[in-house]
Amino acid sequence: MKKKLLTLLLGSLAATAAQAGALVDLAAEASRPAANDMVRASVYSEVTGKNPAELAQRVNADIAEALKLIRTKSGVSVKSGQNSTYPLYNQGQKIDGWRMRSELVLESKDQGSVSELLGKLQQMRLAVGDVSMLPSPETRRKVEDESTREAIRAFQNRAAVIAEQLGKGWKIKQLNVQQGGQMPMPMMRAARGVMMAAEAAPAPLEAGESLVTTNVSGQIELAD
C-alpha cells in the first residue's frame, strides 16, 4: 500500500513538473528627474552652563520667539526637530556643566520666505543647521508613478526578448517594485555650536533636481 501511494505521489509530482515551464529571474529600472520645489531648513538654539533649569529657560525662550516669527509667514510649516541635553566633563571626568540644544525644522515651497526667515532668525541668536532642496511629496509621487510605469514596461520588454529568442510564451510569476533615488543634499551646514553673524543676509538657494529611481525585479515563467 505504501509503495502504491509513493508511486502515485511521484507520478503527480512528475506531471506538475512537466506542466510548469522554466523560471527566469529578471530586473529592470527607470530613473526620472524630479524638480526640487521644496526647501527644508533647520535652526537651533544651543547654550551651555552650570544650571540645567536656567539653560532650559533660555532655550525655550529662544524657540518661542522663533516660532512667533515663523508663524507670521504663510506657506511655511514648522515642527520640532532634535532636542538634546548632555553633560560636559572636566579633566577629572566629573560633570562640569551642561549643553542644551533645541531645533526647529522649516519646510516650504516658497524659497524666498524661508531664505528671509533664516536671515531674521540668525539675528535672534539662532544658528542655522542644514538647508536642503528636495522634491515636495506631491511632486515626488507624480515622478515615482512615471518611473514605475517606465520600469514595468522595461521589465516586460526584457521578458518578451528572452521568450522570443527561446521561442516560448511567458507570464509573470512574481514582481517586486522598489522606489529609490537621491537623498536631499545639504546646501548649507553650520559648524556645530557656531552662531551665524547677526547681520547675515538671506541665503541664496538654487533648486536643481533630484533623481527618482524605480527598481522592478521578479520572475517569469516560460511556456510552449
LINVEN-V402649 format. One record per residue. N is the residue number from 0. PHI is phi as a letter, one per 40 degrees, with the letter a starting at -180 (999 if undefined). PSI is psi in radians with two decimals (NA if undefined). BURIAL is # if it has 16 or more other C-alpha atoms within 10 Angstrom, else .. Layout:
n->[N;N]
phi->[PHI;PHI]
psi->[PSI;PSI]
burial->[BURIAL;BURIAL]
This chain:
n->[0;1;2;3;4;5;6;7;8;9;10;11;12;13;14;15;16;17;18;19;20;21;22;23;24;25;26;27;28;29;30;31;32;33;34;35;36;37;38;39;40;41;42;43;44;45;46;47;48;49;50;51;52;53;54;55;56;57;58;59;60;61;62;63;64;65;66;67;68;69;70;71;72;73;74;75;76;77;78;79;80;81;82;83;84;85;86;87;88;89;90;91;92;93;94;95;96;97;98;99;100;101;102;103;104;105;106;107;108;109;110;111;112;113;114;115;116;117;118;119;120;121;122;123;124;125;126;127;128;129;130;131;132;133;134;135;136;137;138;139;140;141;142;143;144;145;146;147;148;149;150;151;152;153;154;155;156;157;158;159;160;161;162;163;164;165;166;167;168;169;170;171;172;173;174;175;176;177;178;179;180;181;182;183;184;185;186;187;188;189;190;191;192;193;194;195;196;197;198;199;200;201;202;203;204;205;206;207;208;209;210;211;212;213;214;215;216;217;218;219;220;221;222;223]
phi->[999;c;c;c;c;c;c;c;c;c;c;c;c;c;c;c;c;c;c;c;c;c;b;b;c;b;a;a;a;a;b;b;c;b;c;c;b;b;b;b;b;b;b;a;b;b;b;b;i;c;b;d;c;c;c;c;c;c;c;c;c;c;c;c;c;c;c;d;c;c;c;c;c;c;g;b;c;a;a;c;b;c;b;a;b;a;c;b;b;c;c;c;g;b;c;b;i;b;b;b;a;b;b;b;b;b;b;a;c;c;c;c;c;c;c;c;c;c;c;c;c;c;c;b;g;c;b;c;c;c;b;b;b;a;c;c;d;c;c;c;c;c;c;c;c;c;c;c;d;c;c;c;c;c;c;c;c;c;c;c;c;c;c;c;c;c;g;b;c;a;a;c;c;a;a;b;b;b;b;a;h;c;c;d;c;d;c;a;a;c;c;d;g;b;c;c;c;c;c;d;c;d;c;c;b;b;c;g;b;b;c;b;b;b;b;b;b;i;a;b;b;c;b;c]
psi->[-0.78;-0.67;-0.65;-0.73;-0.70;-0.70;-0.72;-0.70;-0.80;-0.66;-0.67;-0.74;-0.68;-0.70;-0.70;-0.74;-0.63;-0.59;-0.58;2.47;3.12;2.52;2.38;2.23;2.34;2.78;2.58;2.76;2.80;2.50;2.47;2.56;2.48;2.31;2.33;1.47;0.22;2.46;2.42;2.23;2.56;2.46;2.67;2.73;2.27;2.21;2.74;2.65;-3.03;-0.54;1.92;-0.63;-0.74;-0.67;-0.74;-0.71;-0.75;-0.78;-0.80;-0.65;-0.73;-0.77;-0.71;-0.73;-0.70;-0.74;-0.67;-0.77;-0.80;-0.69;-0.14;-0.22;1.97;2.58;0.05;2.07;2.66;2.50;2.81;2.46;-2.47;2.46;2.34;2.58;2.20;2.68;2.70;2.33;2.55;-3.04;-0.41;0.18;0.55;2.62;2.16;-0.08;-3.01;2.64;2.28;2.43;2.41;2.41;2.56;2.50;2.18;2.47;2.44;2.70;-0.23;1.61;-0.63;-0.75;-0.74;-0.74;-0.75;-0.73;-0.72;-0.71;-0.75;-0.66;-0.56;-0.49;-0.20;0.44;0.21;2.57;2.65;2.27;-1.98;2.52;2.09;2.59;2.39;2.85;2.48;2.78;-0.73;-0.65;-0.75;-0.73;-0.74;-0.80;-0.62;-0.71;-0.74;-0.78;-0.51;-0.78;-0.77;-0.70;-0.67;-0.70;-0.70;-0.68;-0.80;-0.72;-0.71;-0.70;-0.72;-0.66;-0.79;-0.80;-0.69;-0.73;-0.50;-0.03;0.64;2.79;3.01;2.77;2.67;2.25;-0.58;2.50;2.27;2.35;2.22;2.42;2.51;-2.81;-3.03;2.46;2.60;2.27;2.24;2.30;-0.40;2.40;2.16;2.54;2.54;2.23;0.04;2.14;2.47;2.77;2.50;-0.50;0.27;2.35;2.79;2.37;2.30;2.41;2.31;2.09;-1.16;-2.80;2.74;2.60;2.17;2.21;2.39;2.21;2.22;2.17;2.72;-2.81;2.38;2.72;2.21;2.47;2.69;NA]
burial->[.;.;.;.;.;.;.;.;.;.;.;.;.;.;.;.;.;.;.;.;#;.;.;#;.;#;#;#;#;#;#;#;#;#;#;#;#;#;#;#;#;#;#;#;#;#;#;#;.;.;.;#;.;.;#;#;.;#;#;.;.;#;#;.;.;#;.;.;.;#;.;.;.;.;.;#;.;#;.;.;.;.;.;.;#;.;#;.;.;.;.;.;.;.;.;.;.;#;#;#;#;#;#;#;#;#;#;#;#;.;#;.;#;#;#;.;#;#;#;#;#;#;#;.;#;#;#;#;#;#;#;#;#;#;#;#;.;.;.;#;.;.;#;#;.;#;#;#;.;#;#;#;#;#;#;#;.;.;#;#;.;#;#;.;.;.;.;.;.;#;.;.;.;.;.;.;.;.;#;.;.;.;.;#;.;.;.;.;.;.;.;.;#;.;#;#;.;.;.;.;.;#;#;.;#;.;#;.;#;#;#;#;#;#;#;#;#;#;#;#;#;#;#;.]
